[in-house]
Amino acid sequence: MPFTVLLAAPRGFCAGVERAIRTVELALDNRAPGDARPVYVRHEIVHNKVVVDDLRSRGAVFVEDTREIPAGATAVFSAHGVSPAVRDEAVARDLATIDATCPLVSRVHAAVLRYAGRGYTILFVGHAGHPEVEGVMGEAPEQVRLVQTLADVERVEVPDPTRVAYSTQTTLSLDDVSVIVEALRRRFPAMVGPQASDVCYATQNRQEAVLALVQKHHADVVLVLGSPNSSNSNRLREVAVGAGARGYLLGTAAELDADWLLGAKRVGVSAGASTPEHLVQGLIERLRALGASEVQTVETSIEDVFFAPPPVTKAIRET
């Protein structure tokens, strides 16, 4: 049965991801002629296998631990940010470091440091094990408490309930964050926090676009392109399901199961902030082959944010 494809806009790459990828590309391109030494990247530069594999084919080497990087080599910190301990390890190994941390993540680091310096306990809403969370919590490990669920809200202990602040991971669901923050406020009425949400503009915009696909345009199914370890991509699928659609996360068009489309009249398509546009177009072509009669773009906001990459030439030339 023919169906209509509803293509979310905005979708895919955000300014922080574009900056991070461009940073690695510049580091590779700025090596001296004949210099085949790799550029090391601590953690995946962004959470997308296709992007990582492409950079790897061009000479980037991805590692999970700074100690895996040879002394004196060039190292790029991923968009997710790192803790002070990682930076100290890089100095000890005499690494030429290039920081590709998303500026919005850096803003969260700065806020945590500011609250810690004022003697606050910081309740950080996020997912354990995510590199962004590890980096932020590493700024003040004695003063930061991780809050993942409503149950954690009731369990968390602080030395002084009148000196409590909160911050959040940038890639969470807005709804999940608001529920937990409201619960924290009930338990700690004096709690302070950011004037605007720490959830980044791109995460908010993509979630609102997916919500519009389902609530305003009645998508029966929503396909989200993104890697399984991409927090913001997983949240997009959850937003679709929460709004009443059948939601699926897939890395490429090849992973699409035609049975997912059974009975669907409208199929929404979105992509996580680390997903390149060519994967979206590949999925559209696959959907056309499976019976899509038309493709309609559903635009909910326009993004014009740009983050310039950090200077890389000096770091490369000095190695």
C-alpha positions in Angstrom: 0.0 0.0 0.0 1.4 3.4 -0.9 2.4 5.7 2.0 3.6 9.2 2.6 7.1 10.0 4.0 7.2 12.9 6.5 10.8 14.2 6.7 11.6 16.1 9.9 13.4 19.4 9.7 15.7 20.0 11.5 17.4 16.7 11.6 20.9 15.3 11.5 24.1 17.2 12.1 24.1 20.0 14.7 26.7 22.7 14.9 28.7 20.9 17.7 28.9 17.7 15.6 30.0 19.6 12.5 32.6 21.4 14.5 34.0 18.1 16.0 34.2 16.3 12.7 35.8 19.3 11.0 38.3 19.4 13.8 39.5 15.9 13.1 39.5 16.5 9.4 41.7 19.6 9.8 44.1 17.7 12.1 44.5 15.1 9.4 44.8 17.6 6.6 47.4 19.8 8.4 50.0 17.1 8.9 53.2 17.9 7.2 53.7 16.5 3.7 54.8 12.9 3.9 53.8 12.7 7.6 51.7 9.5 7.9 51.5 9.5 11.7 47.9 9.0 12.8 45.8 11.5 14.6 44.5 10.0 17.8 40.9 10.7 19.0 39.9 9.9 22.5 36.5 8.2 22.3 34.4 8.3 19.1 34.5 11.9 17.9 30.7 11.7 17.7 28.4 8.7 18.2 28.0 7.5 14.6 29.7 4.4 13.2 29.6 5.7 9.6 31.3 9.0 10.5 33.9 7.2 12.7 34.7 4.6 10.0 35.2 7.3 7.4 37.6 9.2 9.6 39.4 6.0 10.5 39.9 5.3 6.8 41.6 8.7 6.5 44.1 8.1 9.3 42.3 8.8 12.6 42.8 6.2 15.4 40.1 6.0 18.0 41.0 5.0 21.6 39.0 4.9 24.8 41.9 5.6 27.2 44.5 8.4 26.9 47.1 5.9 28.0 46.7 4.1 24.6 48.1 7.2 22.8 51.8 7.2 22.2 53.7 9.9 24.1 54.1 13.1 22.1 51.4 12.2 19.6 48.5 14.5 18.5 45.2 13.8 20.3 41.7 15.2 19.8 39.2 15.2 22.6 35.7 14.2 21.3 32.6 16.4 21.2 31.4 14.9 24.5 34.2 16.5 26.6 36.7 15.1 29.1 37.4 15.4 32.8 40.4 17.3 34.3 42.0 13.9 35.1 42.1 13.1 31.3 43.6 16.5 30.6 46.3 15.9 33.3 47.1 12.5 31.8 47.5 14.1 28.3 49.9 16.7 29.8 51.9 13.9 31.5 52.2 12.1 28.2 53.3 15.3 26.4 50.4 15.0 23.9 49.5 17.8 21.5 45.8 18.1 22.3 43.0 19.6 20.3 39.8 20.1 22.1 36.7 19.3 20.0 34.3 19.5 23.0 30.9 21.0 21.9 30.7 24.5 23.3 27.3 23.7 24.8 28.9 20.8 26.8 31.7 23.1 27.8 29.1 25.5 29.2 27.8 22.7 31.5 31.4 22.0 32.7 31.8 25.7 33.5 28.5 25.8 35.4 29.5 22.8 37.5 32.8 24.3 38.3 31.1 27.6 39.3 28.7 25.9 41.6 31.4 23.7 43.1 33.5 26.8 43.8 30.7 28.2 45.8 30.4 25.2 47.9 27.2 23.7 46.4 26.5 20.0 45.9 25.6 19.5 42.3 22.8 17.1 41.3 23.7 16.1 37.8 20.8 14.5 35.7 22.2 12.1 33.2 23.0 8.5 32.2 25.8 6.6 33.9 28.6 5.7 31.6 28.0 8.3 29.0 31.2 10.1 28.1 29.6 13.5 28.6 28.5 12.5 32.1 31.9 11.1 33.0 33.6 14.3 31.9 31.3 16.7 33.7 31.3 14.7 36.9 35.0 14.6 36.8 35.1 18.4 37.3 34.2 18.1 41.0 33.8 14.4 41.8 33.4 15.1 45.6 30.5 17.4 45.0 28.6 16.0 42.1 25.9 13.4 42.6 24.4 11.5 39.5 20.6 11.4 39.3 19.2 9.1 36.7 15.7 8.3 37.8 12.9 9.5 40.1 14.1 6.8 42.6 17.5 8.4 42.6 15.8 11.7 43.6 14.6 10.1 46.8 17.8 8.4 47.6 20.4 11.1 46.9 22.0 12.6 50.0 23.6 16.0 50.3 25.5 17.6 53.2 23.5 20.9 53.1 20.0 20.9 51.5 20.2 24.7 51.3 23.2 24.6 49.1 22.2 22.4 46.2 22.4 23.1 42.4 21.5 21.0 39.4 22.7 20.6 35.9 21.9 18.1 33.1 23.3 16.1 30.3 22.8 18.0 27.0 21.2 15.1 25.0 18.4 14.0 27.3 14.6 14.1 26.6 13.1 17.4 27.7 10.1 15.6 29.2 12.4 13.2 31.3 14.5 16.1 32.5 11.5 18.3 33.5 10.0 15.4 35.6 13.2 14.8 37.4 14.0 18.4 38.0 10.5 19.1 39.4 10.9 16.2 41.8 14.3 17.6 42.9 12.8 21.0 43.5 10.1 19.4 45.7 12.8 17.7 47.8 15.3 20.7 47.7 13.2 23.9 47.5 16.3 26.0 47.7 17.9 24.3 44.7 19.4 26.6 42.0 20.1 25.8 38.4 20.6 27.2 34.9 18.3 30.0 33.7 17.8 28.0 30.4 17.7 24.2 30.0 21.1 22.5 29.6 19.5 20.3 27.0 21.0 21.7 23.9 19.1 23.6 21.2 19.6 20.9 18.6 18.4 18.1 20.9 15.3 20.3 21.7 14.6 21.1 18.1 14.9 17.5 16.9 12.6 16.3 19.6 10.0 18.9 18.8 10.2 18.0 15.1 9.6 14.3 15.9 6.7 15.3 18.1 5.2 17.3 15.3 5.5 14.3 12.9 3.3 12.3 15.3 1.0 14.8 16.9 0.3 17.2 14.1 0.9 15.1 11.0 -0.2 11.8 12.4 2.8 9.6 11.5 2.0 6.0 12.2 5.7 5.0 12.2 8.8 7.0 12.9 12.2 5.9 11.7 15.2 7.5 13.5 18.6 7.2 11.9 21.4 7.0 14.5 23.8 4.7 16.2 22.7 2.5 19.2 25.2 4.4 21.5 23.8 7.8 20.4 21.9 9.3 23.4 20.1 11.9 21.4 19.1 9.4 18.7 17.6 7.0 21.3 15.7 9.9 22.9 14.2 10.7 19.5 12.8 7.2 19.2 11.5 7.4 22.7 9.7 10.7 21.9 8.0 9.1 18.9 6.9 6.2 20.9 5.7 8.4 23.8 3.6 10.4 21.3 1.9 7.2 20.1 3.8 6.1 17.0 5.8 2.9 16.4 9.4 4.1 16.7 12.5 2.4 15.4 16.2 3.2 15.6 18.4 2.1 12.7 22.0 2.9 11.6 21.5 2.8 7.9 18.8 2.1 5.3 20.1 -1.5 5.1 18.7 -2.1 8.6 15.2 -1.2 7.7 12.7 -4.1 8.2 9.8 -3.8 5.7 7.5 -5.3 8.3 7.9 -2.1 10.4 5.9 -0.3 7.8 2.9 -2.7 7.7 -0.4 -0.7 7.8 1.4 2.7 7.9 -0.1 5.5 5.9 2.4 8.1 7.1 6.1 7.2 7.9 8.1 9.8 9.7 11.9 10.1 9.2 14.4 11.9 11.5 18.0 11.6 12.3 20.1 12.1 15.4 22.5 15.0 15.7 25.5 12.8 14.7 23.9 11.3 11.6 25.1 12.6 8.1 22.5 13.6 5.6 23.5 11.1 3.0 22.2 8.3 5.3 18.9 10.1 5.4 18.7 10.3 1.6 19.7 6.6 1.4 16.7 5.7 3.6 14.4 7.9 1.6 15.4 6.0 -1.6 14.8 2.7 0.2 11.3 3.9 1.3 10.5 4.9 -2.3 11.4 1.4 -3.4 9.1 0.0 -0.7 6.1 2.1 -1.9 6.5 5.7 -0.7 4.3 7.8 -3.0 5.6 11.2 -1.9 8.0 12.9 0.5 6.9 15.9 2.5 9.2 18.0 4.6 7.8 19.0 8.0 9.8 22.0 9.2 9.3 23.1 12.8 12.3 25.5 13.2 15.3 26.9 11.3 18.8 26.4 12.7 21.6 28.9 11.9 24.1 28.1 14.7 27.8 27.8 13.7 30.7 26.9 16.0 34.2 27.6 14.5 36.6 24.7 15.0 39.5 25.2 17.4 42.9 26.1 16.0 44.7 22.9 15.0 47.7 24.1 12.9 49.9 25.0 15.9 49.2 21.7 17.7 50.0 19.7 14.6 53.2 21.7 13.7 54.6 21.3 17.2 54.4 17.5 17.3 
